Amino acid sequence: MSGQYRVTEKKCATCMFWTGSRTIGFQAYKPYFVNTDSVKGDCIAQKGRNSSAATYCPKWQQWEKLFCSI
């Protein structure tokens, strides 16, 4: 099962602490969405928590690969 999330969504799939498999999709040379191969992944911010890619977490921080320099 896979998923797609916009980079503006504060979900596990777009968080720097999520370890699930994912890739970045671009529009106009800028990160626009994140594709996940699986919807489950471990969260390194909360030890022992296996989270869904669509989960919102208060420890969310933007995945560093989504930063775009102009």
Secondary structure, DSSP 8 states (H G I E B T S, - for coil): --EEEETTS-SGGGBTTB-S-EEEEEETTEEEEEEES-SEEEESSSTTEEEETT---TT--B-GGG----
